[in-house]
Amino acid sequence: MNANIDYSINPIVAQTGKMPSEFTKADIIDFILRNEIRIVNFRYAAADGRLKTLNFPVTNLAYLDSILSYGERVDGSSLFPYINAQSSDLYVIPRFSTAYLDPFASIPTLGLICSYFTKDGLPLESAPEYTLRKAHKAFQDKTGFRFEAMGELEYYVIDQDDKAFPTPDQHGYHESSPYTKFEAFRTQAMKYIAQCGGNIKYGHSEVGNFTQDGRIYEQNEIEFLVNPVESAADQLLMAKWILRTLAYEYGLDLTFSPKITEGKAGSGLHFHTRIMKGDKSVMIENGRLSDVARTAIAGYMKCASALTAFGNTNPTSYFRLVPHQEAPTSVCWGDRNRSVLVRVPLGWTGSSNMVGLANPLEDTSNYVAPDKQTVEMRSPDGSADIYNMMAGLVTAARTGFEMPDALQVAEKTYVDVNIHDKQNEAKLNSLEQLPTSCWESAAALEKSRALFEAEGVFDPKMIDGTIASLRAYGDADIRDRIKADPSLMTGLVEKYFHCG
């Protein structure tokens, strides 16, 4: 018996009796034949963060074996702006561990996420997925630890307002139907994400809700379980595709946009991270956050401003990073504090047996507290380049281990107060502030690029392309311009409504 396989909702896991990391080409072919799959889709992330697709008809076994064995060619210059059109041919090669049965296809269809390779048959150095793999390898080689992560994917669902059972404005947190209108949509999406390999922790309605121009805007969140960082990125990429596709089928609109309108909750894409030694977490030591965890946090502090280049990629990102909106503006960290950049959430570190207290009939004599401690990076949003953002986090954590004063930096940037209260003004003024525009974010990445390019992790051409893309927005003075003309914000929100 394997508890991870028994009762699995993933049909390929259920049929093969294997976890996705164990899938082989033979497993994929056997599943295709036994389930009369007639379309195979290759999918791969481009510079815009969205999945691209090649459709292959399964017309005979020889052709199926060929595409799974050798992949196919694509035009790299149409996928990444920093690739030259004169030498742009790339291969896309499927990764069998990512196989999933397409929940939307009318013709039985199997999908696979692909990696990019060059004309020489080598991984494309600038490819986001490969950048993440390089970052994790460098982290493991330097520290002896493994890096795990998961995302909290926030989004707004939009539909015509039926005016029935309204939720008070900005009070939608964990609301139940009928006050939340899109619970059935969310649970259907969660089912599809899980069938396609996503490891979901839970879903719920979020704080943000409002009506505008006869339409209801309702914020929701799907949070994942902690996974190896490479798999965590794949799962988020798939989840965004599934949510958008299902919304289209429902006749709804859906956005991951970081900010829709002033004064309403923006949507983040928070990343929880965990450091492992073998199969054991090293986040807690003697009932408190370990020096290992604090060292990684120091790296996050050092790289925080530059990380916005990957996690906050259009001008509307910086409308969200404002005080008093449960979004960070200062480079600091703290326990359970939602105004800090890095939050240390509750981690079941207490000695009390809560289950026993709530359920007196249970035998809890063998109770052992779970080891669930993570730390949460709260600056990224739905515009994030998921692979590069996660690669940036891994690189930042490794940087912490390379800093001789890491623990001192962690101590200096720790806060246990609301830093935006007037009485804490001195502490606020002592902290580095996050960028307030794409222009400032580009400058921060330029200043720190050596940290990201070290160990060959981030390709210099990709860094150049990221900086150029951010500077192209020309938003250095965007806040002053919006104060003079508030309609500019509306125009930017509309332009980047379907970002990421």
Phi and psi in degrees as a GROMACS rama.xvg file:
@    title "Ramachandran Plot"
@    xaxis  label "Phi"
@    yaxis  label "Psi"
@TYPE xy
-124.06  111.382  ASN-2
-62.404  -24.7454  ALA-3
-78.9495  -17.7157  ASN-4
-104.321  -40.3317  ILE-5
-58.5857  131.732  ASP-6
65.2687  22.2897  TYR-7
-66.4169  137.084  SER-8
-82.2181  -13.4499  ILE-9
-78.8248  114.655  ASN-10
-64.5372  -27.6113  PRO-11
-74.871  -40.1402  ILE-12
-61.8289  -44.9026  VAL-13
-62.1606  -39.5134  ALA-14
-78.7188  -40.7819  GLN-15
-82.8159  -22.4374  THR-16
70.2709  22.2678  GLY-17
-125.365  150.834  LYS-18
-75.2251  153.601  MET-19
-52.2613  -36.2797  PRO-20
-62.7624  -14.5461  SER-21
-101.261  -2.80772  GLU-22
-62.4441  139.032  PHE-23
-118.283  170.499  THR-24
-59.2825  -39.8279  LYS-25
-61.6506  -38.6419  ALA-26
-62.171  -42.9416  ASP-27
-65.4875  -45.7361  ILE-28
-63.1838  -43.0517  ILE-29
-61.38  -42.3447  ASP-30
-64.6117  -42.3131  PHE-31
-60.3019  -45.8702  ILE-32
-68.1407  -43.4367  LEU-33
-70.381  -22.9906  ARG-34
-111.325  11.755  ASN-35
52.6793  45.384  GLU-36
-69.9642  131.789  ILE-37
-117.557  -6.09623  ARG-38
-133.757  135.157  ILE-39
-116.143  126.84  VAL-40
-106.677  125.659  ASN-41
-89.7251  130.794  PHE-42
-128.013  145.875  ARG-43
-158.154  144.923  TYR-44
-83.0794  139.022  ALA-45
-108.98  -174.828  ALA-46
-63.0619  -24.8261  ALA-47
-80.929  -0.622602  ASP-48
83.7484  -1.99276  GLY-49
-100.172  154.221  ARG-50
-72.1549  135.919  LEU-51
-107.258  161.288  LYS-52
-139.646  138.47  THR-53
-117.874  128.701  LEU-54
-99.6049  126.166  ASN-55
-115.811  123.004  PHE-56
-76.2523  134.361  PRO-57
-89.2565  90.7702  VAL-58
-97.6341  -22.6407  THR-59
-161.92  163.749  ASN-60
-66.8478  -35.0309  LEU-61
-64.0906  -42.902  ALA-62
-67.8043  -39.7606  TYR-63
-58.053  -48.0415  LEU-64
-62.328  -35.8224  ASP-65
-64.9981  -48.0165  SER-66
-69.1231  -32.9457  ILE-67
-74.1418  -26.1316  LEU-68
-86.623  -33.7106  SER-69
-122.926  -10.7306  TYR-70
72.0792  -155.526  GLY-71
-150.345  167.539  GLU-72
-90.7609  147.662  ARG-73
-141.119  164.705  VAL-74
-90.6174  104.027  ASP-75
-65.043  -30.7817  GLY-76
-69.2866  -22.3033  SER-77
-84.7923  -9.7914  SER-78
-106.192  -31.3195  LEU-79
-132.44  120.085  PHE-80
-65.1032  -19.887  PRO-81
-90.9961  4.34168  TYR-82
-95.1686  129.82  ILE-83
-71.7066  131.919  ASN-84
-64.6743  -22.0474  ALA-85
-74.8794  -17.0384  GLN-86
-146.605  61.3819  SER-87
-107.587  -4.19088  SER-88
-62.9173  132.558  ASP-89
-131.383  158.139  LEU-90
-98.4566  144.333  TYR-91
-113.074  124.131  VAL-92
-117.979  124.7  ILE-93
-69.9047  144.267  PRO-94
-102.838  114.011  ARG-95
-63.0679  -26.4047  PHE-96
-66.8238  -15.1753  SER-97
-97.9409  5.19801  THR-98
-59.6416  141.253  ALA-99
-150.893  152.843  TYR-100
-87.7614  121.06  LEU-101
-65.9696  118.582  ASP-102
-78.0502  -9.31252  PRO-103
-103.224  -17.5798  PHE-104
-74.4786  134.455  ALA-105
-77.1786  -31.7561  SER-106
-92.4457  129.917  ILE-107
-50.866  121.922  PRO-108
-135.788  136.506  THR-109
-113.711  135.271  LEU-110
-113.808  153.458  GLY-111
-141.346  138.305  LEU-112
-84.813  140.586  ILE-113
-113.16  159.522  CYS-114
-108.737  153.889  SER-115
-94.3634  140.377  TYR-116
-132.838  153.234  PHE-117
-86.4353  179.375  THR-118
-61.0211  -23.4651  LYS-119
-89.8706  4.93337  ASP-120
76.9846  21.3536  GLY-121
-109.417  152.15  LEU-122
-56.7467  140.907  PRO-123
-69.8946  116.121  LEU-124
-58.5807  -33.6938  GLU-125
-90.7082  -2.83375  SER-126
-64.4622  133.197  ALA-127
-56.5869  -43.4746  PRO-128
-62.9058  -40.2974  GLU-129
-72.7434  -34.4603  TYR-130
-58.039  -42.4789  THR-131
-63.722  -41.9249  LEU-132
-62.9395  -41.9414  ARG-133
-64.0864  -40.7913  LYS-134
-61.3683  -42.8382  ALA-135
-69.2868  -39.0457  HIS-136
-63.3797  -43.5992  LYS-137
-62.8959  -39.2478  ALA-138
-62.462  -46.3675  PHE-139
-64.0031  -43.7558  GLN-140
-63.1593  -37.8488  ASP-141
-81.5887  -31.9973  LYS-142
-114.046  -23.442  THR-143
79.9206  3.87918  GLY-144
-104.731  163.646  PHE-145
-107.035  156.939  ARG-146
-118.536  127.942  PHE-147
-122.589  158.113  GLU-148
-157.374  167.729  ALA-149
-157.553  162.51  MET-150
-116.747  151.934  GLY-151
-108.344  104.583  GLU-152
-93.9808  106.633  LEU-153
-98.7581  146.776  GLU-154
-159.14  157.315  TYR-155
-105.196  137.692  TYR-156
-106.14  136.677  VAL-157
-126.17  134.497  ILE-158
-153.26  174.058  ASP-159
-65.2494  139.621  GLN-160
-80.1818  120.061  ASP-161
-91.6155  -2.37228  ASP-162
62.6062  11.9514  LYS-163
-95.6042  135.265  ALA-164
46.8095  61.7518  PHE-165
-69.73  143.91  PRO-166
-92.0121  135.579  THR-167
-54.1194  141.654  PRO-168
-52.8167  128.206  ASP-169
63.1845  30.9033  GLN-170
-132.741  39.7639  HIS-171
-91.6629  4.66974  GLY-172
-60.058  118.831  TYR-173
57.3359  28.4451  HIS-174
-68.2807  153.007  GLU-175
-108.973  158.365  SER-176
-64.4321  148.424  SER-177
-87.7844  4.08937  PRO-178
-73.6344  -32.3993  TYR-179
-92.3527  136.898  THR-180
-97.8458  -13.3043  LYS-181
-125.004  30.2753  PHE-182
-65.6445  -42.1473  GLU-183
-63.9309  -39.2426  ALA-184
-62.3659  -45.4084  PHE-185
-62.7314  -44.0761  ARG-186
-68.9079  -33.1022  THR-187
-65.293  -41.9194  GLN-188
-62.3915  -41.585  ALA-189
-62.6242  -39.721  MET-190
-60.397  -46.9626  LYS-191
-64.8413  -42.1711  TYR-192
-60.5319  -44.2915  ILE-193
-64.9579  -39.7504  ALA-194
-61.8861  -30.2035  GLN-195
-92.5527  11.2525  CYS-196
107.538  -1.56995  GLY-197
-76.3559  134.945  GLY-198
-99.9136  98.1292  ASN-199
-94.7246  138.117  ILE-200
-84.8403  -54.5707  LYS-201
-170.596  171.932  TYR-202
-133.746  155.733  GLY-203
-165.543  164.061  HIS-204
-77.4518  149.215  SER-205
-107.811  -179.001  GLU-206
-58.1726  -44.849  VAL-207
-69.5644  124.972  GLY-208
-160.056  139.587  ASN-209
-164.938  164.328  PHE-210
-115.607  145.094  THR-211
-156.233  126.543  GLN-212
53.1586  41.7415  ASP-213
76.6698  10.6203  GLY-214
-120.948  145.496  ARG-215
-99.8732  133.751  ILE-216
-114.297  117.648  TYR-217
-124.699  125.963  GLU-218
-89.9063  136.316  GLN-219
-131.271  167.286  ASN-220
-144.432  139.643  GLU-221
-120.642  123.768  ILE-222
-111.882  139.407  GLU-223
-100.613  165.921  PHE-224
-83.0991  154.922  LEU-225
-67.7357  134.135  VAL-226
-140.091  165.682  ASN-227
-49.7161  139.671  PRO-228
-59.3968  -34.4087  VAL-229
-64.8917  -44.3989  GLU-230
-67.0718  -37.8155  SER-231
-58.3892  -39.878  ALA-232
-67.1663  -45.1726  ALA-233
-57.4694  -42.6276  ASP-234
-65.1751  -39.7598  GLN-235
-66.5808  -41.2002  LEU-236
-59.1927  -46.7278  LEU-237
-65.1046  -39.8192  MET-238
-62.0486  -40.8938  ALA-239
-64.6161  -40.6809  LYS-240
-63.249  -43.858  TRP-241
-65.341  -44.4867  ILE-242
-60.4515  -44.2712  LEU-243
-67.1942  -42.8304  ARG-244
-66.3273  -41.3999  THR-245
-67.0215  -39.8159  LEU-246
-59.4961  -40.5495  ALA-247
-62.5545  -40.9135  TYR-248
-66.9971  -34.0187  GLU-249
-78.7239  -11.2621  TYR-250
77.1022  24.664  GLY-251
-104.481  162.11  LEU-252
-104.178  151.982  ASP-253
-148.944  138.337  LEU-254
-141.053  143.086  THR-255
-99.2825  10.3675  PHE-256
-53.0307  135.553  SER-257
-64.8516  -27.701  PRO-258
-150.117  130.929  LYS-259
-102.498  -43.3621  ILE-260
-154.679  156.803  THR-261
-67.4736  140.589  GLU-262
84.6009  -1.64683  GLY-263
-114.548  153.125  LYS-264
-59.0685  132.625  ALA-265
-87.0538  168.296  GLY-266
-103.728  121.512  SER-267
-99.3202  171.965  GLY-268
-131.181  81.2165  LEU-269
-73.5692  141.645  HIS-270
-114.589  120.572  PHE-271
-90.9902  139.492  HIS-272
-128.67  150.972  THR-273
-146.249  140.478  ARG-274
-108.588  134.27  ILE-275
-122.474  145.949  MET-276
-115.693  105.624  LYS-277
65.4821  -123.727  GLY-278
-101.632  10.905  ASP-279
-115.733  137.529  LYS-280
-70.6444  144.966  SER-281
-117.091  27.5164  VAL-282
-81.6479  -23.6193  MET-283
-121.911  138.465  ILE-284
-141.463  121.763  GLU-285
54.9224  41.0474  ASN-286
77.1897  6.94414  GLY-287
-133.781  164.609  ARG-288
-58.9558  129.065  LEU-289
-74.0974  163.259  SER-290
-64.2421  -30.8145  ASP-291
-60.4836  -48.8195  VAL-292
-62.9984  -41.7348  ALA-293
-65.867  -34.2825  ARG-294
-65.3312  -43.3818  THR-295
-62.8777  -41.1696  ALA-296
-60.7521  -39.3843  ILE-297
-58.4616  -39.2003  ALA-298
-63.6825  -39.8817  GLY-299
-61.0953  -40.7766  TYR-300
-62.2786  -44.473  MET-301
-64.6686  -37.4237  LYS-302
-98.7202  2.64711  CYS-303
-55.6108  -49.6321  ALA-304
-64.9536  -40.618  SER-305
-67.0679  -31.0802  ALA-306
-64.0325  -22.5313  LEU-307
-63.4441  -21.794  THR-308
-63.1044  -26.4381  ALA-309
-102.141  -24.8779  PHE-310
-103.88  -11.2372  GLY-311
-141.866  84.0715  ASN-312
-105.622  6.62221  THR-313
-144.33  166.543  ASN-314
-56.6896  -30.7793  PRO-315
-69.1186  -17.9557  THR-316
-56.9571  -35.3826  SER-317
-89.2076  -4.4428  TYR-318
-76.6659  -22.6709  PHE-319
-82.475  -35.3928  ARG-320
-82.5255  72.2064  LEU-321
-132.071  157.157  VAL-322
-62.7531  154.424  PRO-323
67.7244  23.1172  HIS-324
-125.194  23.7384  GLN-325
53.7103  33.6547  GLU-326
-129.689  144.238  ALA-327
-77.3372  150.042  PRO-328
-128.738  -22.3498  THR-329
-112.131  152.659  SER-330
-87.0264  96.0121  VAL-331
-160.04  172.637  CYS-332
-144.372  162.956  TRP-333
-171.462  173.36  GLY-334
-88.2222  122.925  ASP-335
60.3913  11.7866  ARG-336
-96.3962  117.108  ASN-337
-85.9718  3.561  ARG-338
-99.44  -1.40449  SER-339
-93.0405  165.85  VAL-340
-72.2577  -46.3233  LEU-341
-118.083  119.522  VAL-342
-106.709  138.654  ARG-343
-101.335  102.104  VAL-344
-77.2632  169.51  PRO-345
-54.1886  139.341  LEU-346
-131.78  25.0773  GLY-347
57.0673  40.4466  TRP-348
-93.6482  -6.28664  THR-349
-74.3428  163.571  GLY-350
-91.8745  -9.76773  SER-351
-70.9198  137.625  SER-352
-89.3129  89.0466  ASN-353
-66.3136  -36.9694  MET-354
-62.0043  -41.7059  VAL-355
-65.0557  -38.3288  GLY-356
-67.5587  -35.6272  LEU-357
-80.8593  -24.3902  ALA-358
-133.043  83.4033  ASN-359
-60.5615  -21.9454  PRO-360
-80.202  -11.6258  LEU-361
-78.4883  142.028  GLU-362
-86.5246  106.405  ASP-363
-116.699  29.2779  THR-364
-65.2041  -25.2231  SER-365
-102.454  20.8354  ASN-366
-62.2532  130.986  TYR-367
-129.249  127.581  VAL-368
-62.6137  136.936  ALA-369
-70.4453  154.178  PRO-370
-101.898  86.6704  ASP-371
-117.811  10.7012  LYS-372
-64.533  129.719  GLN-373
-130.206  172.124  THR-374
-124.48  145.088  VAL-375
-115.741  121.056  GLU-376
-88.4666  120.04  MET-377
-105.581  0.133441  ARG-378
-79.5062  -34.9305  SER-379
-64.9581  159.742  PRO-380
-138.343  -174.022  ASP-381
-66.542  -9.80581  GLY-382
-81.8794  -5.42573  SER-383
-59.8573  143.324  ALA-384
-79.0458  103.78  ASP-385
-59.5249  -47.589  ILE-386
-66.9684  -45.7423  TYR-387
-69.2732  -33.6511  ASN-388
-64.8315  -45.626  MET-389
-65.6564  -38.1486  MET-390
-62.7574  -37.6855  ALA-391
-64.3579  -39.6214  GLY-392
-64.8706  -43.227  LEU-393
-62.6036  -42.7599  VAL-394
-64.3732  -40.5433  THR-395
-63.6219  -41.5243  ALA-396
-61.2387  -44.2576  ALA-397
-61.7024  -38.9058  ARG-398
-58.0287  -38.6024  THR-399
-56.6602  -41.5337  GLY-400
-72.0721  -14.0427  PHE-401
-96.159  -2.45616  GLU-402
-93.6839  118.049  MET-403
-65.4176  -22.8275  PRO-404
-107.289  26.6288  ASP-405
-56.4628  -46.9694  ALA-406
-67.4643  -32.4268  LEU-407
-68.7098  -40.1615  GLN-408
-62.3855  -42.8521  VAL-409
-60.0061  -43.1738  ALA-410
-65.7987  -40.2579  GLU-411
-67.5068  -32.282  LYS-412
-97.1622  4.59197  THR-413
-79.2725  136.043  TYR-414
-131.517  144.304  VAL-415
-126.807  27.9404  ASP-416
-137.276  169.31  VAL-417
-79.4775  106.165  ASN-418
-69.2698  -11.3248  ILE-419
-92.366  -3.65401  HIS-420
-70.4014  146.937  ASP-421
-58.1876  -38.2127  LYS-422
-70.3262  -12.3276  GLN-423
-105.618  20.5241  ASN-424
-61.0197  -36.8917  GLU-425
-63.7407  -42.1357  ALA-426
-64.4404  -42.7057  LYS-427
-59.1516  -43.3474  LEU-428
-69.2777  -17.4096  ASN-429
-84.8002  -10.2884  SER-430
-98.6772  145.917  LEU-431
-65.0364  142.864  GLU-432
-102.674  143.169  GLN-433
-66.9888  156.55  LEU-434
-55.59  151.419  PRO-435
-111.14  8.24136  THR-436
-163.102  165.165  SER-437
-61.7638  -34.1274  CYS-438
-61.0698  -46.4126  TRP-439
-67.706  -35.6038  GLU-440
-62.505  -42.9879  SER-441
-60.4786  -41.1757  ALA-442
-64.5459  -38.6052  ALA-443
-65.6621  -40.4541  ALA-444
-67.4519  -40.9002  LEU-445
-58.9758  -41.526  GLU-446
-66.9192  -35.1649  LYS-447
-107.002  10.7559  SER-448
-59.9404  -30.5338  ARG-449
-60.2913  -33.5777  ALA-450
-64.5317  -37.182  LEU-451
-82.8798  -28.8952  PHE-452
-83.8848  -13.9572  GLU-453
-59.8639  148.501  ALA-454
62.783  16.0694  GLU-455
68.8466  22.4232  GLY-456
-74.5201  -63.1927  VAL-457
-92.9471  126.078  PHE-458
-70.2247  131.842  ASP-459
-56.0402  -36.2167  PRO-460
-65.0572  -36.5817  LYS-461
-68.225  -40.4473  MET-462
-61.6505  -44.0092  ILE-463
-57.4814  -45.3411  ASP-464
-63.968  -39.6461  GLY-465
-64.7781  -45.1884  THR-466
-62.0445  -44.9217  ILE-467
-62.8221  -40.7106  ALA-468
-63.0162  -42.9404  SER-469
-67.2334  -42.2229  LEU-470
-67.8699  -27.4845  ARG-471
-63.9077  -19.7799  ALA-472
-69.5528  -24.5783  TYR-473
57.4213  42.7859  GLY-474
-107.31  25.7955  ASP-475
-56.4877  -35.5807  ALA-476
-113.732  28.741  ASP-477
-61.986  -37.4645  ILE-478
-66.6949  -38.9553  ARG-479
-66.1692  -39.5349  ASP-480
-66.734  -36.9042  ARG-481
-69.5213  -35.5002  ILE-482
-60.2609  -37.8205  LYS-483
-76.4417  -31.1859  ALA-484
-144.491  88.7832  ASP-485
-58.8521  -20.9936  PRO-486
-65.852  -18.9487  SER-487
-62.386  -36.337  LEU-488
-64.0966  -44.2618  MET-489
-59.1141  -42.5021  THR-490
-63.7192  -40.6813  GLY-491
-68.2196  -40.2638  LEU-492
-60.4114  -45.0464  VAL-493
-63.0794  -39.4144  GLU-494
-66.9268  -38.1297  LYS-495
-110.793  27.0503  TYR-496
-61.0601  -35.9844  PHE-497
-111.169  48.9892  HIS-498
-77.718  159.887  CYS-499
